[in-house]
C-alpha cells in the first residue's frame, strides 16, 4: 500500500504509535549515553554521507559504530549499533520493550526470540554477509531492562518451528514479489489495529466480502479456501459436507472438518438479515452470591502492572454493583507491589466469589507478579485463584469454544458493543490506554488517571454485560 496505493487513503498515525516512536528514540539515546565503551557516533549524518562514513569506519575496524547505514544490492539497513567481534561485525538493535516473548496469551512463546526482532536483525546480518564483514549469522537485542539478548538466526524456535533466518528469507521474498507488482491481497487481523491503511483495507475487504471478515479465519486459511469458496456468501450457501472427510480432515491446508463447519456457520450468520448470536454448548455459569469482574491495565514498555480493577456484584443485582480500582501512584517496583498486594486483599476478602476475566492475560500477569513479589502471594494461591470452578475465563471457557457471533472478532469490546454497551471514552483500546498512562507518568495530570480508571471500569462492566446477555442465548447443539 505504501508503494502502490493512494496516499490520501492513509489514516493518521495513532497517538499510540507516535508514542512508541518517541519513546523508542528517547530510550535509544539513553542507552547510547550509558554505553561504557567508546563509540563512533554517526547520528548527525544522513543518506550517502552516513553510509560512506559507516563503510570507512568498518574499513578502519572501529570497535563500535552508532547509527550507521549500509546498503548492498536491493537491501538497505540502519542498525542502531555495529560491534566488532569474532573478526567481523554484529548488529545490535535497541528496543524499548522486552528482548524476548513474555506475558502473552500464548505462554508457550514466553522466553523465545521475537520473530519481528529476528527478521530485522537478519536483514542487517544479510547486508553484512554480502559485504564480507559479518561476524556470523547472529545479532543482539538490547532491551528495556538493559539486558542484551543474543539472537542466533540459525537456531530453530521450537521442535517444529522454522529458524529465524528461514523466516527472514520468506519475508524478504514476499517483499520482493510485492514490490515487483505481484498480486497482494489484504486480510483482516488483529495486526491491523494500528496500521495507517486499516480503513482503506477494511473497506476493500468488506466490498469483496472477503473470508477473513469471519472470526479466526485468517490469511492462511483464506488462501486455502478461496479457490473453492470465493467469499463469505459463497461459503454460506455451499454444501461443505463433500469436503469433510473422516478423522476431521479436509483437503484445505490448516482447516479441519469441524473448523470448516464452524466457518460455514459464521458465514451464514454474517449473511443473515437479522443475525442472532447463540451458544453451541450448554454453560455452567457461576453460582456464587458474589461475582468479581476483573481486569488489569499494564504498561508493557515499562513492564509494569499499574491498575487492578474490580466490578463487585452481589446476588446478580445490578444495583449492588460497585467499582474498585487499585492504581499504582508511581512507576516504582514498590508501588507495583503495593497495588498487587491491595488487589490480593480483595480476592481474600471474598474467598468464595466467582472471578470473571477475559482471556489468559490476567492469569499470565499475576504469575509474573507472584514471581516478582513472592511475599505477597504464593504460586499455589495464584493458581487456585484462576482455576475452575472459582474462576471463569469468559473468552476461553465460553465465547471461543461455545458460541457464535455475527462480528468480525470475539474481542470483549466488539461483543459488548454488539450487546448495546458503550464505553465512556471515545477511543477505548488497550493501545490508547498505554499512551494515556505514558502521558500521566510524564505530566501527573489527574484527569488522565481518572480516564484510565473509567476505561478500566468500563472494561469490567463490559464483561458483565456480555455474560448476562449470553445467559439468554439459545443453545444450538451440533
C-alpha positions as CSV (number, residue, x, y, z in Angstrom):
1,X,0.0,0.0,0.0
2,X,2.9,2.4,0.8
3,X,4.2,1.8,-2.7
4,X,1.1,1.4,-4.8
5,X,-1.9,2.9,-3.0
6,X,-3.3,6.5,-3.0
7,X,-1.6,8.3,0.0
8,X,-4.8,10.2,0.5
9,X,-6.4,7.0,1.8
10,X,-4.0,6.7,4.7
11,X,-5.3,7.1,8.2
12,X,-3.5,9.4,10.6
13,X,-0.7,7.9,12.7
14,X,-2.3,6.9,16.1
15,X,-1.1,8.6,19.2
16,X,0.0,5.2,20.5
17,X,2.3,4.6,17.5
18,X,3.7,8.1,17.8
19,X,4.4,7.4,21.5
20,X,6.2,4.2,20.6
21,X,8.4,6.1,18.1
22,X,9.1,8.9,20.6
23,X,9.8,6.6,23.5
24,X,11.9,4.4,21.3
25,X,14.1,7.3,20.2
26,X,14.4,8.6,23.7
27,X,15.3,5.2,25.1
28,X,17.9,4.6,22.4
29,X,19.6,7.9,23.2
30,X,19.6,7.0,26.9
31,X,21.1,3.6,26.2
32,X,23.8,5.0,24.0
33,X,24.7,7.7,26.5
34,X,25.2,5.0,29.1
35,X,27.5,2.8,27.0
36,X,30.7,2.0,28.8
37,X,32.6,1.5,25.6
38,X,33.7,4.4,23.3
39,X,31.8,4.5,20.1
40,X,31.8,6.3,16.8
41,X,28.6,8.5,16.6
42,X,27.2,8.9,13.0
43,X,23.8,10.1,14.1
44,X,24.2,13.6,12.8
45,X,24.8,12.3,9.2
46,X,22.2,11.1,6.7
47,X,21.9,9.4,3.4
48,X,25.0,8.8,1.3
49,X,27.2,10.7,3.8
50,X,26.1,8.4,6.6
51,X,26.8,5.3,4.5
52,X,30.2,6.5,3.4
53,X,31.2,7.1,7.0
54,X,29.9,3.7,8.1
55,X,31.9,1.9,5.4
56,X,35.0,3.9,6.3
57,X,34.6,3.0,10.0
58,X,34.3,-0.7,9.1
59,X,37.4,-0.5,6.9
60,X,39.3,1.0,9.9
61,X,37.9,-1.7,12.2
62,X,36.1,0.8,14.6
63,X,35.1,-1.2,17.7
64,X,31.6,0.2,18.0
65,X,29.6,2.2,15.5
66,X,26.3,4.0,16.4
67,X,23.6,5.0,13.9
68,X,25.3,3.6,10.8
69,X,23.8,2.9,7.4
70,X,24.6,0.2,4.9
71,X,23.2,-1.0,1.6
72,X,24.0,-3.7,-0.9
73,X,22.1,-5.0,-3.9
74,X,18.4,-4.4,-3.1
75,X,18.9,-4.2,0.7
76,X,19.2,-1.2,2.9
77,X,19.5,-1.1,6.7
78,X,20.3,1.3,9.5
79,X,21.3,-0.7,12.6
80,X,21.4,1.1,15.9
81,X,24.9,-0.4,16.7
82,X,27.5,-2.4,14.9
83,X,30.1,-4.1,17.1
84,X,33.3,-5.6,16.1
85,X,33.7,-9.2,17.3
86,X,34.8,-12.6,16.0
87,X,36.7,-10.9,13.2
88,X,33.6,-9.1,11.8
89,X,30.6,-7.0,12.8
90,X,27.4,-8.0,14.6
91,X,24.3,-5.8,14.5
92,X,22.6,-4.7,17.8
93,X,19.2,-3.1,17.8
94,X,17.9,-1.1,20.9
95,X,14.3,-1.8,21.8
96,X,12.2,-0.1,24.5
97,X,10.4,-3.4,25.1
98,X,11.4,-6.8,26.3
99,X,14.0,-8.7,24.3
100,X,12.0,-11.9,24.2
101,X,8.4,-13.0,24.1
102,X,6.8,-13.0,27.5
103,X,3.5,-12.1,29.2
104,X,1.5,-13.0,26.2
105,X,-1.7,-15.1,26.0
106,X,0.3,-17.8,24.4
107,X,2.5,-18.8,27.3
108,X,4.4,-21.3,25.3
109,X,6.1,-18.5,23.5
110,X,7.5,-16.9,26.7
111,X,11.3,-16.7,26.6
112,X,11.6,-17.2,22.8
113,X,13.1,-14.6,20.4
114,X,10.5,-12.3,18.8
115,X,10.2,-13.0,15.2
116,X,9.9,-9.4,14.2
117,X,13.1,-8.5,16.0
118,X,14.8,-11.6,14.5
119,X,13.8,-10.6,10.9
120,X,15.2,-7.1,11.5
121,X,18.5,-8.4,12.8
122,X,18.6,-10.9,9.9
123,X,18.3,-8.0,7.4
124,X,21.3,-6.2,8.9
125,X,23.2,-9.5,9.0
126,X,22.4,-10.3,5.4
127,X,23.9,-6.9,4.4
128,X,27.0,-7.6,6.5
129,X,27.4,-11.0,4.9
130,X,27.1,-9.7,1.4
131,X,29.7,-7.0,2.2
132,X,32.0,-9.6,3.6
133,X,32.3,-8.2,7.1
134,X,29.9,-10.2,9.2
135,X,30.8,-11.8,12.5
136,X,28.3,-14.6,11.8
137,X,24.6,-15.3,11.5
138,X,23.6,-13.7,14.7
139,X,22.8,-10.3,16.3
140,X,21.7,-8.8,19.6
141,X,18.7,-7.0,21.1
142,X,19.4,-4.5,23.9
143,X,16.0,-4.3,25.7
144,X,14.2,-2.0,28.1
145,X,15.7,-3.8,31.1
146,X,19.3,-3.1,29.9
147,X,19.7,-6.8,29.0
148,X,21.5,-7.9,25.8
149,X,19.8,-10.9,24.2
150,X,21.7,-12.8,21.6
151,X,19.6,-13.9,18.6
152,X,21.1,-16.9,16.8
153,X,19.5,-16.8,13.4
154,X,20.1,-20.4,12.6
155,X,18.6,-21.9,15.8
156,X,15.0,-23.3,15.5
157,X,12.4,-21.5,17.6
158,X,10.9,-24.9,18.5
159,X,10.8,-28.6,17.6
160,X,8.5,-28.0,14.6
161,X,9.2,-24.3,14.1
162,X,11.4,-22.7,11.5
163,X,14.5,-20.8,12.4
164,X,14.7,-17.0,12.2
165,X,16.9,-17.0,9.1
166,X,14.3,-19.0,7.2
167,X,11.6,-16.7,8.4
168,X,13.6,-13.7,7.2
169,X,14.2,-15.3,3.7
170,X,10.4,-15.9,3.3
171,X,9.7,-12.3,4.4
172,X,12.4,-10.9,2.0
173,X,11.0,-12.9,-0.9
174,X,7.4,-11.8,-0.2
175,X,8.6,-8.1,-0.1
176,X,10.5,-8.6,-3.4
177,X,7.5,-10.1,-5.1
178,X,5.1,-7.4,-3.8
179,X,7.5,-4.6,-4.9
180,X,7.7,-6.2,-8.3
181,X,3.9,-5.9,-8.7
182,X,2.8,-9.4,-7.8
183,X,-0.9,-9.6,-6.7
184,X,-1.3,-9.0,-3.0
185,X,-4.5,-9.5,-1.0
186,X,-5.2,-7.7,2.3
187,X,-6.5,-9.7,5.2
188,X,-8.4,-8.6,8.3
189,X,-6.4,-9.4,11.5
190,X,-5.5,-8.1,14.9
191,X,-2.3,-6.8,13.4
192,X,-4.3,-4.2,11.5
193,X,-5.3,-2.2,14.6
194,X,-2.5,0.4,14.5
195,X,-1.9,0.4,10.7
196,X,-2.4,3.6,8.7
197,X,-4.0,1.6,5.9
198,X,-6.6,-0.1,8.2
199,X,-9.6,1.9,7.0
200,X,-8.7,1.5,3.3
201,X,-8.1,-2.2,3.6
202,X,-11.2,-2.9,5.6
203,X,-13.4,-1.1,3.2
204,X,-11.9,-3.1,0.3
205,X,-12.3,-6.4,2.2
206,X,-16.0,-5.6,3.1
207,X,-16.7,-4.7,-0.6
208,X,-15.2,-8.1,-1.6
209,X,-17.0,-10.0,1.2
210,X,-13.6,-11.4,2.0
211,X,-13.4,-14.6,4.0
212,X,-11.1,-13.0,6.6
213,X,-14.1,-11.0,7.8
214,X,-15.1,-14.1,9.6
215,X,-13.6,-14.5,13.1
216,X,-10.4,-16.6,13.3
217,X,-10.3,-17.2,9.6
218,X,-7.0,-15.5,8.8
219,X,-4.9,-15.1,5.7
220,X,-3.5,-18.6,5.5
221,X,-6.9,-20.3,5.9
222,X,-8.5,-17.8,3.5
223,X,-5.8,-18.6,0.9
224,X,-6.5,-22.3,1.3
225,X,-10.3,-21.9,0.9
226,X,-10.7,-19.1,-1.6
227,X,-10.4,-21.1,-4.8
228,X,-13.4,-23.2,-3.7
229,X,-15.3,-20.6,-1.7
230,X,-14.7,-17.2,-3.2
231,X,-16.2,-15.1,-0.4
232,X,-18.4,-15.2,2.6
233,X,-21.6,-15.5,0.6
234,X,-20.2,-18.5,-1.4
235,X,-19.2,-20.3,1.8
236,X,-22.6,-19.6,3.5
237,X,-24.5,-21.1,0.6
238,X,-22.1,-24.0,-0.1
239,X,-22.7,-27.7,0.6
240,X,-19.5,-28.4,2.5
241,X,-20.1,-32.0,3.5
242,X,-18.5,-33.5,0.4
243,X,-15.3,-31.7,1.5
244,X,-15.4,-33.2,5.1
245,X,-13.5,-36.4,5.5
246,X,-13.2,-39.0,8.3
247,X,-10.8,-38.2,11.2
248,X,-11.7,-34.4,11.0
249,X,-9.8,-33.9,7.7
250,X,-10.4,-31.8,4.6
251,X,-8.3,-31.1,1.5
252,X,-7.8,-27.5,2.7
253,X,-4.5,-26.8,4.4
254,X,-4.9,-25.8,8.1
255,X,-8.7,-26.3,8.0
256,X,-10.2,-29.5,9.6
257,X,-13.8,-30.7,9.0
258,X,-15.0,-29.3,12.3
259,X,-13.4,-26.0,11.6
260,X,-14.9,-25.8,8.1
261,X,-18.4,-26.4,9.6
262,X,-17.7,-23.7,12.1
263,X,-16.7,-21.2,9.4
264,X,-19.8,-22.1,7.4
265,X,-22.0,-21.3,10.4
266,X,-20.2,-18.0,10.9
267,X,-20.7,-17.2,7.2
268,X,-24.4,-17.9,7.5
269,X,-24.6,-15.6,10.5
270,X,-22.8,-12.9,8.5
271,X,-25.2,-13.2,5.7
272,X,-28.3,-13.2,7.8
273,X,-30.7,-10.2,7.6
274,X,-31.3,-10.4,11.4
275,X,-28.2,-12.2,12.9
276,X,-28.6,-13.5,16.4
277,X,-25.7,-14.9,18.4
278,X,-26.1,-18.3,20.0
279,X,-24.5,-20.9,22.2
280,X,-23.2,-24.2,20.7
281,X,-22.9,-25.9,24.1
282,X,-24.5,-25.6,27.5
283,X,-22.7,-23.5,30.0
284,X,-22.4,-23.9,33.7
285,X,-22.5,-20.3,34.9
286,X,-21.0,-19.2,38.2
287,X,-23.5,-19.6,41.1
288,X,-21.6,-17.7,43.7
289,X,-23.6,-14.9,45.6
290,X,-20.6,-12.6,44.9
291,X,-19.0,-12.0,41.5
292,X,-15.8,-10.2,40.8
293,X,-15.5,-9.0,37.2
294,X,-11.7,-8.4,37.0
295,X,-9.4,-6.6,34.5
296,X,-5.9,-5.2,34.7
297,X,-4.0,-2.5,32.9
298,X,-0.3,-2.7,32.2
299,X,2.4,-0.7,30.5
300,X,4.4,-3.3,28.6
301,X,7.1,-0.8,27.7
302,X,7.9,-0.3,31.4
303,X,6.9,-3.9,32.3
304,X,4.5,-2.5,34.9
305,X,1.1,-3.6,36.1
306,X,-0.3,-0.4,37.4
307,X,-4.1,-0.9,37.7
308,X,-6.3,-3.7,39.1
309,X,-10.0,-3.1,38.5
310,X,-13.0,-4.9,40.1
311,X,-16.7,-4.7,39.5
312,X,-18.2,-6.3,42.6
313,X,-21.7,-7.6,42.2
314,X,-23.8,-9.4,44.8
315,X,-26.7,-11.7,44.2
316,X,-26.7,-10.8,40.5
317,X,-28.3,-7.5,41.3
318,X,-27.1,-4.6,39.2
319,X,-28.0,-2.2,42.0
320,X,-25.3,-3.7,44.1
321,X,-22.5,-3.1,41.6
322,X,-19.5,-1.1,42.7
323,X,-16.2,-0.5,41.2
324,X,-12.8,-0.6,43.0
325,X,-9.8,0.5,41.0
326,X,-6.4,0.0,42.6
327,X,-3.9,2.3,41.0
328,X,-0.1,2.4,41.4
329,X,0.6,6.0,42.0
330,X,4.1,5.9,40.6
331,X,6.2,3.6,38.4
332,X,8.4,2.1,41.1
333,X,8.6,-1.6,42.0
334,X,7.4,-0.6,45.4
335,X,4.2,1.0,44.0
336,X,3.6,-2.0,41.7
337,X,4.0,-4.4,44.7
338,X,1.6,-2.3,46.9
339,X,-1.1,-2.3,44.2
340,X,-0.7,-6.1,43.7
341,X,-1.0,-6.6,47.5
342,X,-4.1,-4.5,47.7
343,X,-5.7,-6.4,44.8
344,X,-4.9,-9.7,46.5
345,X,-6.5,-8.4,49.7
346,X,-9.8,-8.0,47.8
347,X,-9.6,-11.6,46.4
348,X,-9.0,-12.7,50.0
349,X,-11.9,-10.6,51.3
350,X,-14.2,-12.6,49.0
351,X,-12.7,-16.1,49.2
352,X,-15.7,-17.8,47.6
353,X,-16.5,-15.2,45.0
354,X,-16.6,-16.0,41.3
355,X,-13.7,-14.4,39.4
356,X,-14.7,-13.5,35.8
357,X,-11.9,-12.3,33.5
358,X,-11.4,-12.3,29.7
359,X,-8.6,-14.5,28.2
360,X,-5.3,-15.6,29.8
361,X,-3.7,-12.2,30.2
362,X,-4.7,-11.6,33.9
363,X,-3.5,-15.0,34.9
364,X,-0.3,-14.7,33.0
365,X,0.4,-11.3,34.5
366,X,-0.4,-12.4,38.0
367,X,2.0,-15.3,37.7
368,X,4.7,-12.8,36.8
369,X,3.7,-10.6,39.7
370,X,3.9,-13.5,42.1
371,X,7.4,-14.3,40.9
372,X,8.4,-10.7,41.4
373,X,6.8,-10.4,44.8
374,X,6.6,-13.8,46.3
375,X,5.9,-12.3,49.8
376,X,2.5,-11.0,48.5
377,X,1.1,-14.3,47.4
378,X,2.2,-17.9,46.8
379,X,2.3,-19.6,43.4
380,X,-0.4,-22.0,44.7
381,X,-2.7,-19.2,45.7
382,X,-2.4,-17.6,42.2
383,X,-3.1,-21.0,40.5
384,X,-6.2,-21.5,42.8
385,X,-7.4,-18.0,42.1
386,X,-7.6,-18.7,38.3
387,X,-8.7,-22.3,38.4
388,X,-12.3,-23.6,37.8
389,X,-14.8,-23.6,39.4
390,X,-13.8,-20.4,41.1
391,X,-12.6,-18.6,38.0
392,X,-14.4,-18.2,34.7
393,X,-12.4,-17.2,31.7
394,X,-15.3,-15.7,29.7
395,X,-13.4,-15.9,26.5
396,X,-11.6,-19.2,26.6
397,X,-14.2,-21.1,28.7
398,X,-17.3,-19.9,26.9
399,X,-17.1,-17.4,24.0
400,X,-14.4,-19.2,21.9
401,X,-15.4,-22.9,22.4
402,X,-19.1,-22.5,22.8
403,X,-20.7,-19.5,21.0
404,X,-21.1,-17.9,17.6
405,X,-21.5,-14.2,16.9
406,X,-22.1,-12.1,13.8
407,X,-19.0,-10.0,14.4
408,X,-15.5,-9.5,12.9
409,X,-13.9,-10.9,16.0
410,X,-14.5,-12.1,19.6
411,X,-12.8,-9.3,21.4
412,X,-14.6,-8.1,24.5
413,X,-15.1,-4.6,23.1
414,X,-16.6,-6.0,19.9
415,X,-19.0,-8.3,21.7
416,X,-20.0,-5.7,24.3
417,X,-20.8,-3.1,21.7
418,X,-22.9,-5.7,19.8
419,X,-24.8,-6.2,23.1
420,X,-25.5,-2.4,23.3
421,X,-22.8,-1.4,25.7
422,X,-20.9,1.9,25.2
423,X,-17.6,2.9,26.7
424,X,-17.5,6.4,28.1
425,X,-14.2,7.2,26.3
426,X,-14.4,8.0,22.6
427,X,-11.2,6.0,21.9
428,X,-11.3,2.9,24.1
429,X,-8.5,0.5,23.4
430,X,-5.6,-1.2,25.2
431,X,-3.2,0.7,23.0
432,X,-4.7,4.0,23.8
433,X,-4.6,3.3,27.5
434,X,-0.8,2.7,27.3
435,X,-0.5,6.1,25.6
436,X,-2.7,7.8,28.3
437,X,-0.6,6.2,31.0
438,X,2.6,7.4,29.4
439,X,1.2,10.9,29.4
440,X,0.2,10.5,33.1
441,X,3.8,9.4,34.0
442,X,5.2,12.5,32.3
443,X,2.7,15.0,33.5
444,X,0.9,13.7,36.6
445,X,-2.4,15.0,35.2
446,X,-5.2,13.7,37.5
447,X,-7.6,13.8,34.5
448,X,-5.5,11.1,32.8
449,X,-5.6,8.9,35.9
450,X,-9.4,9.2,36.0
451,X,-9.6,8.5,32.3
452,X,-7.7,5.2,32.9
453,X,-9.9,4.3,35.9
454,X,-13.1,5.0,33.9
455,X,-11.7,2.9,31.0
456,X,-10.9,0.0,33.3
457,X,-14.3,0.2,35.0
458,X,-16.0,0.1,31.6
459,X,-13.9,-3.0,30.6
460,X,-15.1,-4.7,33.8
461,X,-18.7,-3.7,33.1
462,X,-18.4,-5.0,29.5
463,X,-17.7,-8.5,30.8
464,X,-20.8,-8.4,33.0
465,X,-22.9,-7.2,30.0
466,X,-21.6,-9.9,27.7
467,X,-22.0,-12.7,30.3
468,X,-25.5,-11.6,31.3
469,X,-26.5,-11.4,27.6
470,X,-25.1,-14.9,26.9
471,X,-27.2,-16.4,29.7
472,X,-30.2,-15.6,27.5
473,X,-28.8,-17.1,24.3
474,X,-30.4,-20.0,22.5
475,X,-28.4,-23.2,22.7
476,X,-27.9,-24.9,19.3
477,X,-26.2,-28.2,19.7
478,X,-24.4,-29.6,16.7
